[in-house]
């Protein structure tokens, strides 16, 4: 029942996270136009590198540790504060790097204000300990932390964003104001619930936390490097308008993926608990996750492909974003592929202790994606980038499945095999 409750809570959260942006997305795409809509998303793509660095691998490594030690309050205190001190140190380093880049790169310097405002997304991650709530399987507490700031901030978009020149106000509302509201919500929740007590981590404990998250960070960095770099590469070879078309399609695809991921997010603490009890029990649960996430993914992908034109016209309200229809159809089956990748990679390889294998796969194919995307973007611009995404994701999932079979977690002749 707890697992179902967690899946329901995370699903509600993702649905809200999915619906809220798509309430304002049609408005922003029309008011800002493809050019300025692409501009702010290019800025956020750059900032995403720093967010990735700050989050490190804690969303997985810290969640795993919390799930294992959730009955030990002292250990929970240690994990919570060590993780947050580590993230704060990484955020400070990120800020310094951003300032240096703004100083030395002309293209960044002319939009310095946008990048500084966008950086508050990184600070917001310090006050969004979703990993902690997932680990203790209290995902219902994530809802007020994540939704209240957005419910309060998003209406401001319709008040202060009136024409294409209001892209700065858009970033202020989506990043700075949301960060401030999230920080207030986080402080209130932890103070009200008394979830953790103060703990001063040592330098060596912070170093160990960084070490524990290293493999996950490398793999996550590789994932985000090739997904985020798609926008950067597209912006370099084309223009903000083309970026706007691509982002409009990409956000829709990723929103669908995020909804499916709620099953995996709720399952991650549970499968780690099962592994401590019995690998056979964990592997049976893994097979169940494959069926559920794969099945939901197939249905979602088919709907995206068949209804792409209707969805674009319904969301964006005009033919201004017609090029996004073809992009959605090209990438329509990535939710299925990526959902299976979540199961094979995070629930499979990571949970069963194959961290190095998981990391190597993403490092190898992150480089592969870069080598594929650049020429495809050069010759076919946004369509080439979309094809590159599908090819890369399919190759990654196929490799992960092979590794599960090779390590006798899954087998083609029997569902489950153990040594």
C-alpha positions as CSV (number, residue, x, y, z in Angstrom):
1,X,0.0,0.0,0.0
2,X,2.8,2.4,0.8
3,X,4.3,1.8,-2.7
4,X,1.0,2.6,-4.3
5,X,0.6,5.7,-2.1
6,X,4.1,6.9,-3.1
7,X,3.4,6.2,-6.8
8,X,0.1,8.2,-6.5
9,X,1.8,11.1,-4.7
10,X,4.6,11.3,-7.2
11,X,2.1,10.9,-10.1
12,X,0.1,13.8,-8.7
13,X,3.2,15.8,-8.3
14,X,4.3,15.1,-11.9
15,X,0.9,15.7,-13.3
16,X,0.8,19.1,-11.6
17,X,4.4,19.8,-12.7
18,X,3.3,18.8,-16.1
19,X,0.0,20.7,-16.2
20,X,1.3,24.0,-14.7
21,X,4.0,24.6,-17.3
22,X,1.6,23.7,-20.1
23,X,-0.9,26.2,-18.8
24,X,1.7,29.0,-19.3
25,X,3.7,27.3,-22.2
26,X,1.1,28.1,-24.9
27,X,1.0,31.7,-23.5
28,X,4.7,32.1,-23.5
29,X,5.3,30.6,-26.9
30,X,2.8,33.0,-28.4
31,X,3.7,36.2,-26.4
32,X,7.5,35.8,-26.6
33,X,7.6,34.3,-30.0
34,X,10.0,31.5,-31.1
35,X,13.0,33.9,-31.0
36,X,12.8,35.1,-27.4
37,X,11.3,31.8,-26.2
38,X,14.3,30.1,-27.7
39,X,16.6,32.7,-26.1
40,X,15.5,32.1,-22.5
41,X,15.6,28.3,-23.0
42,X,19.1,28.6,-24.3
43,X,20.1,30.4,-21.1
44,X,18.4,27.8,-19.0
45,X,20.2,25.1,-21.0
46,X,23.6,26.6,-20.0
47,X,22.5,27.0,-16.4
48,X,21.4,23.3,-16.4
49,X,25.1,22.4,-16.5
50,X,25.6,24.1,-13.2
51,X,22.5,22.5,-11.8
52,X,23.7,19.1,-12.8
53,X,27.1,19.8,-11.1
54,X,25.4,20.9,-7.9
55,X,22.9,18.0,-7.8
56,X,25.9,15.7,-8.4
57,X,24.7,12.1,-7.9
58,X,22.8,12.8,-4.7
59,X,19.3,12.3,-6.1
60,X,20.3,8.6,-6.4
61,X,23.2,8.0,-4.0
62,X,21.6,10.0,-1.1
63,X,18.2,8.5,-1.7
64,X,19.7,5.0,-1.5
65,X,21.4,5.8,1.8
66,X,18.3,7.3,3.3
67,X,16.2,4.3,2.2
68,X,18.6,1.9,3.9
69,X,18.9,3.9,7.1
70,X,15.5,5.5,7.4
71,X,14.9,3.9,10.8
72,X,18.1,5.4,12.3
73,X,17.5,9.0,13.1
74,X,21.1,9.8,13.9
75,X,22.3,8.5,10.6
76,X,19.5,10.3,8.8
77,X,20.7,13.6,10.3
78,X,24.2,12.9,9.1
79,X,23.1,12.0,5.6
80,X,20.9,15.0,5.3
81,X,23.4,17.7,6.4
82,X,26.4,16.1,4.7
83,X,24.5,16.0,1.5
84,X,23.3,19.6,1.8
85,X,26.7,20.9,2.8
86,X,28.2,19.1,-0.2
87,X,25.6,20.6,-2.6
88,X,26.2,24.1,-1.1
89,X,29.9,23.8,-1.8
90,X,29.3,22.7,-5.4
91,X,26.9,25.6,-5.9
92,X,29.5,28.1,-4.7
93,X,32.0,26.6,-7.1
94,X,29.4,26.8,-9.9
95,X,28.7,30.5,-9.2
96,X,32.4,31.3,-9.5
97,X,32.8,29.4,-12.8
98,X,29.7,31.2,-14.2
99,X,31.1,34.6,-13.2
100,X,34.4,33.8,-14.9
101,X,32.6,32.6,-18.1
102,X,30.5,35.7,-18.2
103,X,33.6,37.8,-17.9
104,X,35.6,36.1,-20.7
105,X,32.9,35.1,-23.2
106,X,31.3,38.0,-25.1
107,X,28.1,36.1,-26.0
108,X,27.4,35.3,-22.3
109,X,28.4,38.8,-21.2
110,X,25.8,40.6,-23.3
111,X,23.1,38.5,-21.5
112,X,24.8,38.5,-18.1
113,X,21.6,39.5,-16.3
114,X,19.7,36.6,-17.7
115,X,22.4,34.1,-16.6
116,X,22.6,35.5,-13.1
117,X,18.8,35.3,-12.7
118,X,18.8,31.8,-14.2
119,X,21.4,30.7,-11.7
120,X,18.8,30.9,-8.9
121,X,17.5,27.6,-10.3
122,X,20.7,26.1,-8.9
123,X,20.1,27.7,-5.5
124,X,16.5,26.4,-5.5
125,X,17.9,22.8,-5.7
126,X,19.5,23.3,-2.3
127,X,16.0,23.8,-0.8
128,X,14.3,20.9,-2.7
129,X,15.4,17.8,-0.9
130,X,13.2,15.5,-2.9
131,X,15.8,12.8,-2.5
132,X,15.2,12.8,1.3
133,X,11.5,12.4,1.1
134,X,11.8,9.6,-1.5
135,X,14.3,7.8,0.7
136,X,12.0,7.8,3.7
137,X,9.0,7.0,1.4
138,X,7.1,10.2,2.5
139,X,6.6,11.5,-1.0
140,X,3.4,13.2,-0.1
141,X,5.5,15.9,1.6
142,X,7.1,16.7,-1.7
143,X,3.8,18.1,-3.0
144,X,3.6,21.3,-0.9
145,X,7.3,21.8,-1.3
146,X,7.2,21.7,-5.1
147,X,3.7,22.8,-5.9
148,X,3.0,25.8,-3.6
149,X,5.8,27.9,-5.0
150,X,4.7,27.3,-8.6
151,X,1.0,27.9,-7.9
152,X,2.0,31.2,-6.3
153,X,4.5,32.3,-8.9
154,X,3.0,31.1,-12.2
155,X,0.0,33.5,-12.2
156,X,2.5,36.4,-12.2
157,X,3.4,35.3,-15.8
158,X,0.0,36.4,-17.0
159,X,0.3,39.7,-15.1
160,X,3.8,40.8,-16.0
161,X,4.5,39.1,-19.4
162,X,2.6,41.0,-22.0
163,X,4.9,41.1,-25.1
164,X,8.1,39.6,-26.6
165,X,10.3,42.1,-24.7
166,X,9.2,40.7,-21.3
167,X,11.5,37.7,-21.4
168,X,13.5,39.0,-18.5
169,X,10.4,39.2,-16.4
170,X,9.7,35.6,-17.4
171,X,13.0,34.4,-16.1
172,X,12.6,36.4,-12.9
173,X,9.2,34.8,-12.2
174,X,10.2,31.2,-13.2
175,X,13.6,31.3,-11.5
176,X,14.1,34.0,-8.8
177,X,10.6,34.2,-7.3
178,X,10.1,30.4,-7.5
179,X,13.4,30.0,-5.7
180,X,12.5,32.3,-2.8
181,X,9.1,30.7,-2.4
182,X,10.6,27.2,-2.4
183,X,13.2,28.2,0.2
184,X,10.4,29.5,2.5
185,X,8.3,26.3,2.0
186,X,11.3,24.1,2.7
187,X,12.2,25.9,5.9
188,X,8.6,25.8,7.1
189,X,8.1,22.0,6.3
190,X,11.3,20.9,8.1
191,X,10.6,23.2,11.0
192,X,7.0,22.1,11.4
193,X,7.7,18.3,11.0
194,X,11.0,18.3,12.9
195,X,12.3,15.8,10.4
196,X,16.0,16.2,11.1
197,X,18.2,17.6,13.9
198,X,21.4,19.6,13.4
199,X,24.6,17.8,12.5
200,X,27.9,19.4,11.6
201,X,29.6,17.2,8.9
202,X,33.3,16.9,8.8
203,X,35.4,17.5,5.7
204,X,36.0,13.8,5.4
205,X,32.3,13.0,5.5
206,X,31.6,15.5,2.7
207,X,34.5,14.0,0.8
208,X,33.0,10.5,1.3
209,X,29.5,11.7,0.1
210,X,31.1,13.1,-3.0
211,X,32.9,9.8,-3.6
212,X,29.7,7.8,-3.1
213,X,27.9,9.9,-5.7
214,X,30.8,10.0,-8.2
215,X,29.7,7.2,-10.5
216,X,26.1,8.4,-10.6
217,X,27.3,11.9,-11.2
218,X,29.4,10.9,-14.2
219,X,26.5,8.9,-15.7
220,X,24.0,11.7,-14.9
221,X,26.4,14.2,-16.3
222,X,26.8,12.2,-19.5
223,X,23.0,11.9,-19.8
224,X,22.4,15.6,-19.3
225,X,25.5,16.6,-21.3
226,X,24.1,15.1,-24.4
227,X,20.4,16.1,-23.7
228,X,21.2,19.7,-22.7
229,X,24.0,20.0,-25.3
230,X,21.4,19.4,-28.0
231,X,19.9,22.8,-27.3
232,X,23.4,24.4,-27.1
233,X,24.6,22.8,-30.4
234,X,21.3,23.8,-32.1
235,X,21.8,27.4,-30.8
236,X,25.4,27.5,-32.2
237,X,24.5,26.1,-35.6
238,X,21.1,27.8,-36.2
239,X,19.3,30.6,-34.3
240,X,17.0,31.2,-31.4
241,X,13.9,30.7,-33.5
242,X,14.9,27.1,-34.4
243,X,15.8,26.5,-30.8
244,X,12.3,27.7,-29.9
245,X,10.7,25.1,-32.3
246,X,12.9,22.3,-30.9
247,X,12.3,23.2,-27.2
248,X,8.5,23.4,-27.7
249,X,8.6,19.7,-28.9
250,X,11.3,18.6,-26.5
251,X,9.4,19.9,-23.5
252,X,6.3,17.9,-24.5
253,X,8.3,14.7,-24.9
254,X,10.2,15.2,-21.6
255,X,6.9,16.0,-19.8
256,X,5.5,12.7,-20.8
257,X,8.7,10.9,-19.8
258,X,8.6,12.6,-16.4
259,X,5.1,11.3,-15.8
260,X,6.2,7.7,-16.5
261,X,9.3,8.1,-14.3
262,X,7.1,8.5,-11.3
263,X,6.7,4.7,-11.3
264,X,10.4,4.3,-11.2
265,X,11.0,7.0,-8.6
266,X,8.5,5.4,-6.2
267,X,10.1,1.9,-7.0
268,X,13.7,3.0,-6.4
269,X,13.7,3.0,-2.6
270,X,11.6,-0.2,-2.5
271,X,13.9,-2.2,-4.8
272,X,16.9,-1.1,-2.7
273,X,15.1,-2.4,0.4
274,X,14.3,-5.7,-1.4
275,X,17.9,-6.2,-2.4
276,X,18.9,-6.0,1.3
277,X,16.4,-8.8,2.0
278,X,16.7,-11.0,-1.1
279,X,18.1,-10.4,-4.6
280,X,15.5,-12.8,-6.0
281,X,12.7,-10.7,-4.5
282,X,14.3,-7.6,-5.9
283,X,14.6,-9.1,-9.4
284,X,11.0,-10.2,-9.4
285,X,10.0,-6.6,-8.6
286,X,12.3,-5.4,-11.4
287,X,10.5,-7.5,-13.9
288,X,7.2,-6.0,-12.7
289,X,8.6,-2.5,-13.2
290,X,9.7,-3.4,-16.8
291,X,6.1,-4.5,-17.6
292,X,4.5,-1.4,-16.1
293,X,6.9,1.3,-17.3
294,X,7.3,-0.3,-20.7
295,X,3.5,-0.7,-21.2
296,X,2.7,2.8,-20.1
297,X,5.6,4.1,-22.3
298,X,4.2,2.3,-25.4
299,X,0.7,3.8,-25.0
300,X,2.1,7.3,-24.4
301,X,4.4,7.1,-27.5
302,X,1.6,5.9,-29.8
303,X,-0.6,8.8,-28.7
304,X,2.2,11.3,-29.2
305,X,2.9,10.1,-32.7
306,X,-0.8,10.0,-33.8
307,X,-1.9,13.2,-32.1
308,X,1.2,15.4,-32.6
309,X,-0.5,17.9,-34.9
310,X,-3.5,18.2,-32.7
311,X,-1.4,18.6,-29.6
312,X,0.8,21.4,-31.1
313,X,-2.2,23.3,-32.3
314,X,-4.1,22.8,-29.1
315,X,-1.1,23.9,-26.9
316,X,0.4,26.6,-29.0
317,X,-2.8,27.8,-30.6
318,X,-1.5,28.6,-34.1
319,X,0.5,27.4,-37.0
320,X,3.5,29.4,-35.7
321,X,5.0,26.2,-34.3
322,X,4.1,23.8,-37.1
323,X,7.7,22.7,-37.5
324,X,7.4,21.2,-33.9
325,X,4.9,18.6,-35.2
326,X,7.4,16.7,-37.2
327,X,9.9,16.9,-34.3
328,X,7.4,15.3,-31.9
329,X,6.7,12.5,-34.4
330,X,10.4,11.8,-34.8
331,X,10.9,11.7,-31.0
332,X,7.5,10.1,-30.2
333,X,8.9,6.7,-29.1
334,X,11.6,8.1,-26.9
335,X,9.3,8.0,-23.8
336,X,9.1,4.2,-24.3
337,X,12.8,3.8,-24.9
338,X,13.9,6.1,-22.0
339,X,11.4,4.5,-19.6
340,X,12.9,1.1,-20.2
341,X,16.3,2.8,-19.8
342,X,15.3,4.0,-16.4
343,X,14.3,0.4,-15.3
344,X,17.4,-1.3,-16.9
345,X,19.8,1.4,-15.6
346,X,18.6,2.9,-12.3
347,X,16.5,0.1,-11.0
348,X,18.6,-2.6,-12.6
349,X,22.3,-1.9,-12.9
350,X,22.5,0.8,-10.1
351,X,20.4,-1.0,-7.6
352,X,22.2,-4.3,-8.1
353,X,25.6,-2.7,-7.6
354,X,26.8,-2.3,-11.2
355,X,27.6,1.4,-10.8
356,X,30.8,1.3,-12.9
357,X,29.0,-0.4,-15.8
358,X,26.2,2.1,-15.6
359,X,28.6,5.0,-15.7
360,X,30.7,3.6,-18.5
361,X,27.6,3.2,-20.7
362,X,26.5,6.8,-20.3
363,X,30.1,8.2,-20.7
364,X,30.6,6.2,-23.9
365,X,27.3,7.0,-25.5
366,X,27.3,10.6,-24.3
367,X,30.4,11.0,-26.4
368,X,28.8,9.0,-29.2
369,X,25.8,11.3,-29.1
370,X,28.0,14.4,-29.4
371,X,29.8,13.0,-32.4
372,X,26.5,12.1,-34.0
373,X,24.6,15.3,-33.1
374,X,27.1,17.8,-34.5
375,X,27.1,16.6,-38.1
376,X,23.4,15.8,-38.1
377,X,22.6,19.3,-36.8
378,X,25.0,20.9,-39.3
379,X,23.2,19.1,-42.3
380,X,19.7,18.7,-41.0
381,X,19.4,21.3,-38.1
382,X,16.6,20.5,-35.6
383,X,15.5,17.3,-37.5
384,X,19.0,15.9,-37.3
385,X,19.1,16.6,-33.6
386,X,15.8,14.8,-33.1
387,X,17.1,11.7,-35.0
388,X,20.3,11.7,-32.9
389,X,18.3,11.6,-29.7
390,X,16.3,8.6,-30.8
391,X,19.3,6.7,-32.0
392,X,21.3,7.5,-28.9
393,X,18.6,6.5,-26.5
394,X,17.9,3.2,-28.3
395,X,21.6,2.3,-28.3
396,X,21.9,3.0,-24.6
397,X,18.8,0.9,-23.7
398,X,20.0,-2.0,-25.8
399,X,23.4,-1.9,-24.2
400,X,21.8,-1.8,-20.7
401,X,19.6,-4.8,-21.5
402,X,22.6,-6.7,-22.7
403,X,24.4,-6.0,-19.4
404,X,21.5,-7.2,-17.3
405,X,21.4,-10.4,-19.3
406,X,25.2,-10.8,-19.2
407,X,25.3,-10.4,-15.4
408,X,22.4,-12.9,-15.0
409,X,19.9,-10.4,-13.7
410,X,17.7,-11.0,-16.7
411,X,17.8,-13.8,-19.3
412,X,16.1,-14.5,-22.6
413,X,15.5,-18.2,-21.7
414,X,14.3,-17.6,-18.1
415,X,12.9,-14.5,-16.6
416,X,15.3,-14.5,-13.6
417,X,18.6,-16.2,-13.0
418,X,20.9,-15.9,-10.0
419,X,24.2,-17.3,-9.0
